[in-house]
Every structure is written in structure tokens, then in C-alpha cells.
Amino acid sequence: MKADEQTEGSDEQADALVDIDDDYGPPFEGRSFGGEFVWADAPGFTAKILRVRPGEIVIVSTRGRTDMVAMLTGGRAALEIRDGDNIDRVELMPTGPVKIEPGPDYRLIALTDVELMTIYSQSR
């Protein structure tokens, strides 16, 4: 077959290959910032993997959550912590878990493509 000829099934096959290679596709559910995959959900806790596109900002919610920990597993990101008028911004280190305390507001800022794991307990 010549390069400019296509069969009817080739578009579907190409789409399937794109989905397999898409860092934000299944099993990730699309989000405005990239994608999210719940890899463990049991009574009392939830664990997620987030993939975030470069330049995106993700608000890290602590509402209804306790004992929350986030860990960067790939890429570069900063965590911004706002408590009243004070704002601290720290670059996250790969495989360095960070405890997310209730109270302050948190934002993740993706400096590159980012993969981040989170785990938290549900408030009672």
C-alpha cells in the first residue's frame, strides 16, 4: 500500500494507538490540568495519581480530608502554601513525601510535565 492510501480501519487503529500513548488518557480521567486516576479507594482513604501539564496550577483541597500526603514521582513542581498573608513556595523533590496540613490553602504549580501521588483519609 502506498503511503498516501488509507484503508477504512486505519483511522480507528491510529486513534487506538494515540489513546494508548496519551499520558492523559485511560486509565486517567481528563481534567482541565491534565488527568487523574484513582488507584485505591477504600473505606477511610483514597489514593490518586495526578498528571499535570506544564504551566498548569492545581488547587490542592483539604476539605473533608485528613492525614493527606503528596509525593512527586516525576517532573518538576512547586507547592505554594498560603496561610493568611504569608505565602511560602517550595520546589517539590521527587520521592519526597510532603504532609498537607488542614488550614492553609495549597496550590501545585507544574514547572514541567508532572506526575504526583496523593493519599488521604476521609474526615469523619
N, C-alpha and C positions, 0 to 999 in steps of 0.2 A: 504494500500500500504506500502511496506517495505521502509525503509529509503534509500536503495541503488537503488530503482526503480524510474524511472522518466517517465513522460508522455511527449508527444511531445510539448504540450503547456507550460509545467512548466518552460522551459528556458526563453520563452518570458515573462511569468509572473514575473520571478525573475529579468529579465532585467528591466521591468517596475518599480518594487519596488526599484531597485538600482537608477534609474533616479529620482524617487520621493524623495529619501532620500539624493541625491547628493547635497551638498551645492554649487557646482559649475555648476550644470545642470540647465535645464529650470526652470524659465524663463531667467536665466543667460546665456549669450553668453560666451563661453570659451575664455579665454585669456591666454597668457603664464604665467601670475602671478596668475591666478585663474579664476574669472568671472566678467562680467559687465552686468548690467541691466539698461536700460534707462527707468525710470519710469514716466518721464514727458518730453515732447519735444514740445514746442510751439514756435510761432514766438517770437524771442527775448531771450529765455532762454532754458536751458537743465538741467535736474536733473538726476543724476545717482547713483546707488548703486554699489560699488565695493566690491568683496570678494577676499581677498588676502591670499595666503598660507604662512605659517611661513617661514621666511628667504628670501622671495621674495622682490625685490626692484622695485618700480613703479615710473617712471618719471611722474611728475605732470606738464602737459603742460599748459602754459598760452597763447600760441599763438592763436590769434583770440578770446580771451575770456576776459571779464571784470567782475567786481563785483563777483569774484569767492570766494566761501566759502566751506570749507570741514569740516566734523564733523565725528569723530569716534563714531560708535554706538555699537561696540563690539570688544573685543580683546585688544591687546597692540601693539602700533606702535610708531615709531619716525618719525618726519619730519625733513629732512635735508634741510637747506636753504643755497645756495651758491651764494654769491654776490661778484664777483671779486675773491680776495684771501681769503676773510672771509667765514668761514663755521660755521653755528650755527646748532646745533642738539637739538631738544626739543622733549620730550615724549608727545604725544597727550593724552588728558584726555577725557574719554567718555562723550558724550553730551556737549563738549566744542567746539563750532564753532571756526574755525580759518580762518581768511581772507587771501587769497592767492593773494599777490600783483604782478602785472606785473613787470618784470625786473629780479629779481633773478631766479636762477634755483632751483627747488624743487624736492626732492625725498622722497617717502614714504618707510619706511623700516618696514616690518611686523615682529614683535617680536613673535607673536603667530598668530593663525588664526584671520583675521581682517575683519570687515565689516565697510565700510566708505561710507558716503553720500557726494555727491558734487552737487553744483548748481552754474550755471554761466550764464551770459549774453553773447550774441554773439557780437563781435565788429562790429561797423557799418562802 
